[in-house]
Amino acid sequence: MRRDDVFKNVAFGGAWSERIVGVERRQAALKRLKKALSETAEVDLREDQELAEAVVIATRGTPKAAMLQDAWQKALTKEIAAHRYTELGRIYRLIEAAVGTAAKF
């Protein structure tokens, strides 16, 4: 059963259950972005729809969401793998900072 289905019929007041689902989605999205760093040398991630969606979810509600999303997509187009990795890592840390989590690498 999906996590958001578990909380669907909970009626304790407030929006806490929706926040839990949102936080979990954002955490999963950040995890996917971090995984992309290790994949970028061998895999062309420019057309990866799951990754594109993860960028949107991770940046949703941040002050510079559109700018971060554009920067991520632009970084994916860098031809040299080392430059691509470095730029994606830099943007990943900016996204983490924007959502209020500490960078862990």
C-alpha positions, 0 to 999 in steps of 0.5 A: 500500500502506498504511503499516501493511501495509508494516511488518506482517511486519517481525521485527526485534524490539521495537515500533518499526514499530508506533510509526512507524505510530502517530506517522504517524497522530497527525501526520496527525490533527494536520494534519487538526485544523489544517486544520479551523481554516481550514474552521470559518468556512465549513463546519459541522464538528460532524458531520464523522466524519473530524475526530471520529476525528482528535481521538481519534487526536491525543489518544489516550494523553494524560493529559486525552484525554477532556477535550480531546475534549469541549472540541473538540466543545464549541468546534465548537458556538460560533455566532460563527465568530471565537469558534469559530476562537479556541477551536479554536485554543486547544484545538489548541495544548493538544493539541499540547502534550499530545502533545509538539509545539511549537505552530506558529501 
